[in-house]
Structure formats: structure tokens, C-alpha cells
Amino acid sequence: MIIDSQAVQNTCSAGVESKGFCRYKLTNGIKRHLAVDSLGFPFFTCCTKASVSDDRGLIMMLSENIDYFRAKPMNVHKITILVDSGYHPDFIMRELEKVYPQIGKKIRMEKS
């Protein structure tokens, strides 16, 4: 699984409560968080304000889909999640373990 995010401007008709400012991309709008499989097909998606960090957006996206990981049997290989340098895998894993303590037995995060 490969995960990344993209900050984009949303329309001027969008409400103020749905917008945020991404200081890294200098964009006022939303941030799309996307997880794809090894073929590039979408796996999980999540939209947040652009001001939400990549780490927090990933935590939100995986927390919303935690049942997928709960249903995964323990005796199969871990899912490898590739992220870029904008993410902090140790922090993300600690936060996800608060939601699902067994997550460390089912996924492995690596920086690409």
C-alpha cells in the first residue's frame, strides 16, 4: 500500500469550515489523502482541511477503515505501507495502537 496526500484549492463556493491553509504548499483549500495498492488502484481515501498534517490525515484515514485491519488474519504477512518523508511512522503507529492495539502485528510502515 502506498499513501500520500495532495493539498488543492477548493471552489470559492465552499464554506470556510471546510477550508484550511497548507503552509508547505501555500494552498488554501483541502487535502486529499489517498492509499493505493501496488497497481495504483485506490484503497482508502479521506479529505480534510489543507491545514491538517499528513500524519494526522493518515491516522484519520486508517482509523476510519480500522475494520479492514481487524478482519485481516494474524497468520498472513504484514501489509507494508510506503510513505514519503512527510510522514513520521513511529508517531503514526503509536496513535494507531490507541485505536487498535494489535495493528503493529498486521502492518509495517516504511519510508520510500
MMTF fields as JSON, N, C-alpha, C and O atoms, coordinates in Angstrom:
{
  "mmtfVersion": "1.0.0",
  "mmtfProducer": "UNKNOWN",
  "numBonds": 447,
  "numAtoms": 448,
  "numGroups": 112,
  "numChains": 1,
  "numModels": 1,
  "chainsPerModel": [1],
  "groupsPerChain": [112],
  "chainIdList": ["A"],
  "bondAtomList": [4, 2, 8, 6, 12, 10, 16, 14, 20, 18, 24, 22, 28, 26, 32, 30, 36, 34, 40, 38, 44, 42, 48, 46, 52, 50, 56, 54, 60, 58, 64, 62, 68, 66, 72, 70, 76, 74, 80, 78, 84, 82, 88, 86, 92, 90, 96, 94, 100, 98, 104, 102, 108, 106, 112, 110, 116, 114, 120, 118, 124, 122, 128, 126, 132, 130, 136, 134, 140, 138, 144, 142, 148, 146, 152, 150, 156, 154, 160, 158, 164, 162, 168, 166, 172, 170, 176, 174, 180, 178, 184, 182, 188, 186, 192, 190, 196, 194, 200, 198, 204, 202, 208, 206, 212, 210, 216, 214, 220, 218, 224, 222, 228, 226, 232, 230, 236, 234, 240, 238, 244, 242, 248, 246, 252, 250, 256, 254, 260, 258, 264, 262, 268, 266, 272, 270, 276, 274, 280, 278, 284, 282, 288, 286, 292, 290, 296, 294, 300, 298, 304, 302, 308, 306, 312, 310, 316, 314, 320, 318, 324, 322, 328, 326, 332, 330, 336, 334, 340, 338, 344, 342, 348, 346, 352, 350, 356, 354, 360, 358, 364, 362, 368, 366, 372, 370, 376, 374, 380, 378, 384, 382, 388, 386, 392, 390, 396, 394, 400, 398, 404, 402, 408, 406, 412, 410, 416, 414, 420, 418, 424, 422, 428, 426, 432, 430, 436, 434, 440, 438, 444, 442],
  "bondOrderList": [1, 1, 1, 1, 1, 1, 1, 1, 1, 1, 1, 1, 1, 1, 1, 1, 1, 1, 1, 1, 1, 1, 1, 1, 1, 1, 1, 1, 1, 1, 1, 1, 1, 1, 1, 1, 1, 1, 1, 1, 1, 1, 1, 1, 1, 1, 1, 1, 1, 1, 1, 1, 1, 1, 1, 1, 1, 1, 1, 1, 1, 1, 1, 1, 1, 1, 1, 1, 1, 1, 1, 1, 1, 1, 1, 1, 1, 1, 1, 1, 1, 1, 1, 1, 1, 1, 1, 1, 1, 1, 1, 1, 1, 1, 1, 1, 1, 1, 1, 1, 1, 1, 1, 1, 1, 1, 1, 1, 1, 1, 1],
  "groupList": [{"groupName": "MET", "atomNameList": ["N", "CA", "C", "O"], "elementList": ["N", "C", "C", "O"], "formalChargeList": [0, 0, 0, 0], "bondAtomList": [1, 0, 2, 1, 3, 2], "bondOrderList": [1, 1, 2], "singleLetterCode": "M", "chemCompType": "L-PEPTIDE LINKING"}, {"groupName": "ILE", "atomNameList": ["N", "CA", "C", "O"], "elementList": ["N", "C", "C", "O"], "formalChargeList": [0, 0, 0, 0], "bondAtomList": [1, 0, 2, 1, 3, 2], "bondOrderList": [1, 1, 2], "singleLetterCode": "I", "chemCompType": "L-PEPTIDE LINKING"}, {"groupName": "ASP", "atomNameList": ["N", "CA", "C", "O"], "elementList": ["N", "C", "C", "O"], "formalChargeList": [0, 0, 0, 0], "bondAtomList": [1, 0, 2, 1, 3, 2], "bondOrderList": [1, 1, 2], "singleLetterCode": "D", "chemCompType": "L-PEPTIDE LINKING"}, {"groupName": "SER", "atomNameList": ["N", "CA", "C", "O"], "elementList": ["N", "C", "C", "O"], "formalChargeList": [0, 0, 0, 0], "bondAtomList": [1, 0, 2, 1, 3, 2], "bondOrderList": [1, 1, 2], "singleLetterCode": "S", "chemCompType": "L-PEPTIDE LINKING"}, {"groupName": "GLN", "atomNameList": ["N", "CA", "C", "O"], "elementList": ["N", "C", "C", "O"], "formalChargeList": [0, 0, 0, 0], "bondAtomList": [1, 0, 2, 1, 3, 2], "bondOrderList": [1, 1, 2], "singleLetterCode": "Q", "chemCompType": "L-PEPTIDE LINKING"}, {"groupName": "ALA", "atomNameList": ["N", "CA", "C", "O"], "elementList": ["N", "C", "C", "O"], "formalChargeList": [0, 0, 0, 0], "bondAtomList": [1, 0, 2, 1, 3, 2], "bondOrderList": [1, 1, 2], "singleLetterCode": "A", "chemCompType": "L-PEPTIDE LINKING"}, {"groupName": "VAL", "atomNameList": ["N", "CA", "C", "O"], "elementList": ["N", "C", "C", "O"], "formalChargeList": [0, 0, 0, 0], "bondAtomList": [1, 0, 2, 1, 3, 2], "bondOrderList": [1, 1, 2], "singleLetterCode": "V", "chemCompType": "L-PEPTIDE LINKING"}, {"groupName": "ASN", "atomNameList": ["N", "CA", "C", "O"], "elementList": ["N", "C", "C", "O"], "formalChargeList": [0, 0, 0, 0], "bondAtomList": [1, 0, 2, 1, 3, 2], "bondOrderList": [1, 1, 2], "singleLetterCode": "N", "chemCompType": "L-PEPTIDE LINKING"}, {"groupName": "THR", "atomNameList": ["N", "CA", "C", "O"], "elementList": ["N", "C", "C", "O"], "formalChargeList": [0, 0, 0, 0], "bondAtomList": [1, 0, 2, 1, 3, 2], "bondOrderList": [1, 1, 2], "singleLetterCode": "T", "chemCompType": "L-PEPTIDE LINKING"}, {"groupName": "CYS", "atomNameList": ["N", "CA", "C", "O"], "elementList": ["N", "C", "C", "O"], "formalChargeList": [0, 0, 0, 0], "bondAtomList": [1, 0, 2, 1, 3, 2], "bondOrderList": [1, 1, 2], "singleLetterCode": "C", "chemCompType": "L-PEPTIDE LINKING"}, {"groupName": "GLY", "atomNameList": ["N", "CA", "C", "O"], "elementList": ["N", "C", "C", "O"], "formalChargeList": [0, 0, 0, 0], "bondAtomList": [1, 0, 2, 1, 3, 2], "bondOrderList": [1, 1, 2], "singleLetterCode": "G", "chemCompType": "PEPTIDE LINKING"}, {"groupName": "GLU", "atomNameList": ["N", "CA", "C", "O"], "elementList": ["N", "C", "C", "O"], "formalChargeList": [0, 0, 0, 0], "bondAtomList": [1, 0, 2, 1, 3, 2], "bondOrderList": [1, 1, 2], "singleLetterCode": "E", "chemCompType": "L-PEPTIDE LINKING"}, {"groupName": "LYS", "atomNameList": ["N", "CA", "C", "O"], "elementList": ["N", "C", "C", "O"], "formalChargeList": [0, 0, 0, 0], "bondAtomList": [1, 0, 2, 1, 3, 2], "bondOrderList": [1, 1, 2], "singleLetterCode": "K", "chemCompType": "L-PEPTIDE LINKING"}, {"groupName": "PHE", "atomNameList": ["N", "CA", "C", "O"], "elementList": ["N", "C", "C", "O"], "formalChargeList": [0, 0, 0, 0], "bondAtomList": [1, 0, 2, 1, 3, 2], "bondOrderList": [1, 1, 2], "singleLetterCode": "F", "chemCompType": "L-PEPTIDE LINKING"}, {"groupName": "ARG", "atomNameList": ["N", "CA", "C", "O"], "elementList": ["N", "C", "C", "O"], "formalChargeList": [0, 0, 0, 0], "bondAtomList": [1, 0, 2, 1, 3, 2], "bondOrderList": [1, 1, 2], "singleLetterCode": "R", "chemCompType": "L-PEPTIDE LINKING"}, {"groupName": "TYR", "atomNameList": ["N", "CA", "C", "O"], "elementList": ["N", "C", "C", "O"], "formalChargeList": [0, 0, 0, 0], "bondAtomList": [1, 0, 2, 1, 3, 2], "bondOrderList": [1, 1, 2], "singleLetterCode": "Y", "chemCompType": "L-PEPTIDE LINKING"}, {"groupName": "LEU", "atomNameList": ["N", "CA", "C", "O"], "elementList": ["N", "C", "C", "O"], "formalChargeList": [0, 0, 0, 0], "bondAtomList": [1, 0, 2, 1, 3, 2], "bondOrderList": [1, 1, 2], "singleLetterCode": "L", "chemCompType": "L-PEPTIDE LINKING"}, {"groupName": "HIS", "atomNameList": ["N", "CA", "C", "O"], "elementList": ["N", "C", "C", "O"], "formalChargeList": [0, 0, 0, 0], "bondAtomList": [1, 0, 2, 1, 3, 2], "bondOrderList": [1, 1, 2], "singleLetterCode": "H", "chemCompType": "L-PEPTIDE LINKING"}, {"groupName": "PRO", "atomNameList": ["N", "CA", "C", "O"], "elementList": ["N", "C", "C", "O"], "formalChargeList": [0, 0, 0, 0], "bondAtomList": [1, 0, 2, 1, 3, 2], "bondOrderList": [1, 1, 2], "singleLetterCode": "P", "chemCompType": "L-PEPTIDE LINKING"}],
  "groupTypeList": [0, 1, 1, 2, 3, 4, 5, 6, 4, 7, 8, 9, 3, 5, 10, 6, 11, 3, 12, 10, 13, 9, 14, 15, 12, 16, 8, 7, 10, 1, 12, 14, 17, 16, 5, 6, 2, 3, 16, 10, 13, 18, 13, 13, 8, 9, 9, 8, 12, 5, 3, 6, 3, 2, 2, 14, 10, 16, 1, 0, 0, 16, 3, 11, 7, 1, 2, 15, 13, 14, 5, 12, 18, 0, 7, 6, 17, 12, 1, 8, 1, 16, 6, 2, 3, 10, 15, 17, 18, 2, 13, 1, 0, 14, 11, 16, 11, 12, 6, 15, 18, 4, 1, 10, 12, 12, 1, 14, 0, 11, 12, 3],
  "groupIdList": [1, 2, 3, 4, 5, 6, 7, 8, 9, 10, 11, 12, 13, 14, 15, 16, 17, 18, 19, 20, 21, 22, 23, 24, 25, 26, 27, 28, 29, 30, 31, 32, 33, 34, 35, 36, 37, 38, 39, 40, 41, 42, 43, 44, 45, 46, 47, 48, 49, 50, 51, 52, 53, 54, 55, 56, 57, 58, 59, 60, 61, 62, 63, 64, 65, 66, 67, 68, 69, 70, 71, 72, 73, 74, 75, 76, 77, 78, 79, 80, 81, 82, 83, 84, 85, 86, 87, 88, 89, 90, 91, 92, 93, 94, 95, 96, 97, 98, 99, 100, 101, 102, 103, 104, 105, 106, 107, 108, 109, 110, 111, 112],
  "secStructList": [7, 3, 3, 3, 3, 3, 3, 3, 3, 7, 7, 6, 6, 1, 7, 4, 4, 4, 7, 3, 3, 3, 6, 6, 6, 6, 3, 3, 3, 3, 3, 3, 3, 3, 3, 3, 7, 6, 6, 1, 7, 3, 3, 3, 3, 3, 3, 3, 3, 6, 6, 1, 7, 2, 2, 2, 2, 2, 2, 2, 2, 2, 2, 2, 6, 2, 2, 2, 2, 2, 2, 1, 7, 6, 6, 1, 7, 7, 3, 3, 3, 3, 3, 7, 6, 6, 7, 7, 2, 2, 2, 2, 2, 2, 2, 2, 2, 2, 2, 7, 6, 6, 4, 4, 4, 6, 3, 3, 3, 3, 3, 7],
  "xCoordList": [0.855, 0.0, 0.912, 1.89, 0.594, 1.34, 0.388, -0.741, 0.855, -0.005, 0.669, 1.861, -0.112, 0.376, -0.82, -1.971, -0.523, -1.59, -1.286, -0.159, -2.327, -2.208, -3.08, -4.279, -2.487, -3.232, -3.688, -2.885, -4.987, -5.549, -6.504, -7.08, -6.66, -7.634, -9.02, -9.229, -9.98, -11.359, -12.099, -11.573, -13.287, -14.032, -14.318, -14.328, -14.545, -14.845, -16.201, -16.472, -17.056, -18.36, -18.301, -19.295, -17.15, -17.019, -17.033, -16.536, -17.603, -17.679, -16.324, -15.426, -16.183, -14.934, -14.56, -13.378, -15.563, -15.292, -14.658, -14.084, -14.744, -14.151, -12.761, -12.098, -12.315, -11.02, -9.973, -10.292, -8.73, -7.607, -6.421, -6.468, -5.352, -4.185, -3.02, -2.598, -2.504, -1.329, -0.091, 0.151, 0.68, 1.841, 2.993, 3.861, 3.025, 4.097, 3.861, 4.805, 2.605, 2.278, 1.711, 1.444, 1.529, 0.953, -0.396, -0.661, -1.233, -2.53, -3.64, -3.571, -4.658, -5.849, -6.925, -7.429, -7.281, -8.297, -8.381, -8.483, -8.337, -8.479, -7.232, -6.379, -7.146, -6.065, -6.701, -7.541, -6.286, -6.766, -5.719, -4.555, -6.12, -5.239, -5.665, -6.85, -4.712, -5.04, -4.098, -2.882, -4.674, -3.919, -4.238, -5.405, -3.195, -3.388, -2.673, -1.756, -3.111, -2.433, -1.236, -0.929, -0.568, 0.654, 0.393, 1.333, -0.854, -1.196, -1.681, -1.942, -1.803, -2.251, -3.743, -4.246, -4.465, -5.903, -6.197, -5.553, -7.155, -7.478, -7.928, -8.694, -7.425, -7.74, -8.565, -9.666, -8.025, -8.72, -8.538, -7.518, -9.532, -9.421, -9.979, -10.786, -9.532, -10.017, -9.737, -8.655, -10.685, -10.494, -10.537, -11.395, -9.589, -9.517, -9.246, -9.045, -9.245, -8.779, -7.3, -6.594, -6.835, -5.436, -4.491, -3.316, -4.987, -4.137, -3.853, -2.996, -4.553, -4.315, -3.001, -2.769, -2.136, -0.836, -1.011, -2.048, 0.017, -0.018, -0.206, -0.984, 0.507, 0.394, -1.034, -1.586, -1.632, -2.998, -4.009, -4.939, -3.828, -4.724, -4.633, -5.649, -3.417, -3.232, -3.856, -4.503, -3.665, -4.252, -5.77, -6.412, -6.35, -7.81, -8.281, -9.263, -7.562, -7.961, -7.907, -8.846, -6.816, -6.699, -7.644, -8.153, -7.886, -8.818, -10.242, -10.982, -10.62, -11.951, -12.116, -13.235, -11.004, -11.04, -10.395, -9.892, -10.406, -9.721, -10.322, -9.632, -11.583, -12.21, -11.53, -11.517, -10.964, -10.219, -9.049, -8.792, -8.345, -7.183, -7.609, -6.939, -8.701, -9.219, -9.583, -9.364, -10.134, -10.577, -9.416, -9.578, -8.259, -7.105, -6.582, -6.302, -6.441, -5.943, -4.508, -3.719, -4.187, -2.853, -1.772, -0.601, -2.149, -1.147, -0.71, 0.004, -1.11, -0.651, 0.352, 0.457, 1.078, 2.111, 1.546, 0.385, 2.414, 2.022, 1.842, 2.498, 0.951, 0.785, 1.884, 2.041, 2.642, 3.678, 3.063, 2.475, 3.202, 2.697, 3.896, 4.708, 4.007, 5.095, 4.623, 3.566, 5.417, 5.116, 6.369, 7.474, 6.203, 7.366, 7.883, 7.426, 8.83, 9.495, 8.6, 8.998, 7.401, 6.474, 5.748, 4.999, 5.974, 5.296, 6.29, 7.494, 5.766, 6.569, 6.007, 5.126, 6.521, 5.948, 5.839, 4.849, 6.824, 6.76, 5.567, 4.843, 5.367, 4.234, 2.914, 1.989, 2.831, 1.608, 1.262, 0.107, 2.253, 1.996, 1.522, 0.617, 2.125, 1.679, 0.22, -0.549, -0.159, -1.541, -2.512, -3.615, -2.117, -2.996, -3.164, -4.218, -2.131, -2.231, -3.233, -3.765, -3.494, -4.533, -5.919, -6.823, -6.082, -7.35, -7.492, -8.554, -6.408, -6.414, -5.051, -4.097, -4.941, -3.647, -2.907, -1.684, -3.601, -2.969, -2.455, -1.947, -2.577, -2.232, -0.771, -0.459, 0.121, 1.542, 1.835, 2.886, 0.929, 1.097, 0.577, 0.783, -0.1, -0.726, -0.17, -0.309, 0.465, 1.049, 2.482, 2.904, 3.206, 4.586, 4.702, 4.318, 5.229, 5.376, 6.849, 7.745, 7.071, 8.415, 8.412, 7.442, 9.506, 9.667, 10.253, 11.194, 9.677, 10.168, 11.148, 11.657],
  "yCoordList": [-1.158, 0.0, 1.234, 1.287, 2.198, 3.449, 4.566, 4.637, 5.442, 6.518, 7.863, 8.023, 8.829, 10.2, 11.139, 10.705, 12.439, 13.436, 14.54, 14.693, 15.306, 16.401, 17.552, 17.378, 18.717, 19.909, 20.608, 20.871, 20.903, 21.54, 22.648, 22.618, 23.624, 24.681, 24.126, 23.398, 24.468, 24.097, 25.333, 26.443, 25.149, 26.226, 27.368, 27.194, 28.512, 29.684, 29.553, 30.271, 28.651, 28.474, 27.546, 27.403, 26.92, 26.045, 26.888, 28.014, 26.329, 27.038, 27.171, 26.359, 28.183, 28.448, 27.263, 26.968, 26.584, 25.474, 24.28, 23.418, 24.2, 23.073, 23.38, 22.497, 24.637, 25.034, 25.156, 25.346, 25.043, 25.284, 25.707, 25.605, 26.183, 26.653, 25.701, 25.477, 25.141, 24.264, 25.138, 25.689, 25.26, 26.156, 25.599, 26.361, 24.294, 23.708, 23.948, 24.202, 23.87, 24.064, 25.458, 25.81, 26.254, 27.598, 27.554, 28.338, 26.617, 26.393, 26.559, 26.005, 27.313, 27.477, 26.573, 26.825, 25.517, 24.609, 23.326, 23.348, 22.199, 20.895, 20.053, 20.398, 18.954, 17.994, 16.638, 16.185, 15.992, 14.654, 13.65, 13.748, 12.702, 11.634, 10.375, 10.044, 9.676, 8.536, 7.378, 7.552, 6.193, 4.947, 4.132, 3.911, 3.682, 2.86, 1.525, 1.397, 0.529, -0.763, -0.739, 0.302, -1.867, -1.918, -1.669, -1.403, -1.75, -1.448, -0.016, 0.41, 0.73, 2.111, 2.3, 3.413, 1.221, 1.338, 1.877, 1.465, 2.79, 3.366, 2.298, 1.391, 2.441, 1.517, 2.231, 1.795, 3.341, 4.186, 5.641, 5.995, 6.485, 7.92, 8.681, 8.161, 9.924, 10.792, 12.233, 12.528, 13.126, 14.554, 15.313, 15.066, 16.249, 17.074, 18.515, 18.813, 19.388, 20.745, 20.664, 19.755, 21.604, 21.598, 21.802, 21.445, 22.373, 22.63, 21.373, 21.406, 20.263, 19.011, 18.416, 18.327, 18.006, 17.446, 16.114, 15.46, 15.723, 14.43, 13.3, 12.375, 13.373, 12.34, 12.223, 11.124, 13.344, 13.331, 12.844, 12.109, 13.248, 12.79, 11.291, 10.626, 10.756, 9.315, 8.567, 7.538, 9.075, 8.455, 8.453, 7.452, 9.566, 9.639, 8.622, 7.911, 8.562, 7.669, 6.206, 5.449, 5.807, 4.42, 4.107, 2.989, 5.076, 4.852, 4.639, 3.815, 5.39, 5.225, 3.854, 3.363, 3.238, 1.942, 0.844, -0.138, 1.0, 0.066, -1.337, -2.314, -1.448, -2.774, -3.65, -4.874, -3.025, -3.791, -4.516, -5.686, -3.813, -4.41, -5.403, -6.414, -5.124, -6.068, -7.402, -8.457, -7.366, -8.581, -9.383, -10.557, -8.757, -9.448, -10.498, -10.17, -11.764, -12.81, -12.528, -11.91, -12.984, -12.764, -13.6, -13.221, -14.733, -15.659, -15.36, -16.171, -14.231, -13.852, -12.705, -12.06, -12.463, -11.431, -10.056, -9.746, -9.242, -7.866, -7.075, -7.341, -6.109, -5.174, -4.13, -3.52, -3.922, -2.889, -1.605, -1.586, -0.525, 0.781, 1.672, 1.929, 2.143, 3.032, 4.475, 4.827, 5.309, 6.738, 7.529, 6.988, 8.807, 9.636, 10.324, 10.037, 11.223, 11.855, 12.825, 13.31, 13.118, 13.998, 13.323, 13.968, 12.031, 11.255, 10.812, 10.728, 10.531, 10.087, 8.75, 8.722, 7.635, 6.312, 5.948, 5.337, 6.305, 5.958, 6.636, 6.002, 7.912, 8.649, 8.049, 7.848, 7.766, 7.218, 5.874, 5.632, 5.008, 3.693, 3.826, 3.105, 4.741, 4.948, 5.383, 4.893, 6.295, 6.779, 5.7, 5.591, 4.905, 3.839, 2.736, 2.105, 2.503, 1.494, 1.9, 1.044, 3.197, 3.658, 3.265, 3.001, 3.226, 2.859, 1.332, 0.786, 0.655, -0.804, -1.336, -1.3, -1.827, -2.25, -3.326, -3.419, -4.129, -5.211, -4.766, -5.591, -3.489, -3.007, -3.278, -3.521, -3.242, -3.489, -4.896, -5.142, -5.819, -7.198, -7.386, -8.436, -6.362, -6.5, -5.565, -5.835, -4.454, -3.542, -3.188, -3.3, -2.756, -2.284, -1.021, -1.022, 0.057, 1.318, 1.501, 1.281, 1.904, 2.174, 3.485, 3.821, 4.221, 5.432, 5.032, 4.243, 5.591, 5.266, 6.302, 6.179],
  "zCoordList": [0.0, 0.0, 0.0, 0.745, -0.817, -0.895, -0.497, -0.983, 0.397, 0.907, 0.708, 0.971, 0.239, 0.114, 0.177, 0.203, 0.201, 0.24, -0.76, -1.231, -1.067, -2.013, -1.535, -1.319, -1.372, -0.998, -2.281, -3.176, -2.356, -3.549, -3.132, -2.044, -4.017, -3.764, -4.024, -4.995, -3.154, -3.463, -3.933, -3.862, -4.401, -5.05, -4.092, -2.874, -4.654, -3.836, -3.148, -2.185, -3.622, -3.0, -1.778, -1.065, -1.534, -0.367, 0.906, 0.928, 1.951, 3.22, 3.895, 3.669, 4.712, 5.429, 6.323, 6.5, 6.885, 7.801, 7.094, 7.76, 5.765, 5.045, 4.5, 3.957, 4.643, 4.106, 5.201, 6.374, 4.796, 5.677, 4.829, 3.603, 5.469, 4.729, 4.948, 6.082, 3.863, 3.921, 3.759, 2.685, 4.813, 4.761, 3.937, 3.511, 3.701, 2.882, 1.4, 0.651, 0.972, -0.441, -0.716, -1.865, 0.355, 0.243, -0.483, -1.394, -0.05, -0.68, 0.335, 1.432, -0.024, 0.802, 0.224, -0.87, 0.956, 0.435, 1.237, 2.464, 0.522, 1.155, 0.911, 0.094, 1.631, 1.413, 1.178, 1.956, 0.087, -0.247, 0.199, -0.189, 0.999, 1.46, 0.716, 0.683, 0.124, -0.723, -0.446, -0.381, -0.284, -0.175, -1.418, -1.738, -2.122, -3.314, -3.137, -2.325, -3.917, -3.866, -4.823, -5.405, -4.983, -5.798, -7.284, -8.032, -7.723, -9.107, -9.291, -10.416, -8.193, -8.258, -8.104, -8.255, -7.802, -7.596, -6.201, -5.236, -6.078, -4.769, -3.773, -4.098, -2.561, -1.481, -0.423, -0.085, 0.104, 1.07, 0.638, 0.047, 0.934, 0.68, 1.871, 2.641, 2.007, 3.077, 2.671, 2.166, 2.88, 2.611, 3.928, 4.776, 4.087, 5.285, 4.873, 3.695, 5.847, 5.596, 5.211, 5.647, 4.402, 3.985, 5.159, 5.075, 6.254, 7.419, 8.242, 9.125, 7.974, 8.696, 8.209, 7.003, 9.144, 8.761, 8.043, 8.162, 7.295, 6.614, 7.622, 7.384, 8.749, 9.783, 10.298, 10.357, 10.67, 11.22, 10.176, 10.508, 8.932, 7.88, 7.658, 7.456, 7.695, 7.542, 8.718, 8.525, 9.923, 11.114, 11.002, 11.317, 10.558, 10.378, 9.346, 9.56, 8.214, 7.129, 7.567, 7.321, 8.214, 8.645, 9.806, 9.899, 10.689, 11.799, 11.29, 11.826, 10.25, 9.665, 9.017, 8.875, 8.625, 7.944, 8.784, 8.238, 10.104, 11.001, 10.936, 11.223, 10.565, 10.46, 9.412, 9.538, 8.379, 7.374, 8.037, 7.753, 8.92, 9.584, 10.67, 10.881, 11.346, 12.346, 11.701, 12.298, 10.493, 9.81, 9.215, 8.881, 9.085, 8.498, 9.475, 10.628, 9.037, 9.929, 10.406, 9.691, 11.604, 12.177, 11.486, 11.503, 10.877, 10.353, 8.916, 8.327, 8.333, 6.995, 7.113, 8.156, 6.038, 6.051, 6.408, 6.142, 7.021, 7.339, 6.053, 5.046, 6.101, 4.99, 5.12, 6.177, 4.052, 4.049, 3.524, 2.443, 4.297, 3.905, 3.622, 4.51, 2.387, 1.992, 2.081, 1.557, 2.748, 2.879, 2.538, 2.57, 2.212, 1.907, 3.168, 4.275, 2.992, 4.14, 4.91, 5.969, 4.403, 5.104, 6.264, 6.997, 6.423, 7.461, 8.536, 8.293, 9.719, 10.863, 11.352, 12.211, 10.8, 11.081, 12.564, 12.967, 13.381, 14.808, 15.484, 16.252, 15.199, 15.759, 15.267, 16.054, 13.976, 13.396, 14.037, 14.388, 14.189, 14.783, 16.232, 16.651, 17.003, 18.393, 18.442, 19.27, 17.566, 17.538, 17.076, 17.612, 16.091, 15.606, 16.65, 16.721, 17.456, 18.516, 19.59, 20.298, 19.716, 20.646, 20.14, 20.934, 18.825, 18.21, 18.153, 18.451, 17.767, 17.628, 18.076, 17.299, 19.306, 19.865, 19.06, 19.162, 18.273, 17.504, 16.131, 15.371, 15.806, 14.466, 14.11, 12.944, 15.084, 14.831, 14.358, 13.768, 14.604, 14.147, 12.725, 12.115, 12.2, 10.889, 9.822, 8.629, 10.247, 9.246, 9.622, 10.773, 8.597, 8.753, 7.907, 6.737, 8.488, 7.737, 7.365, 8.18, 6.126, 5.635, 4.875, 4.196, 4.996, 4.193, 2.836, 2.759, 1.775, 0.435, -0.07, -1.184]
}
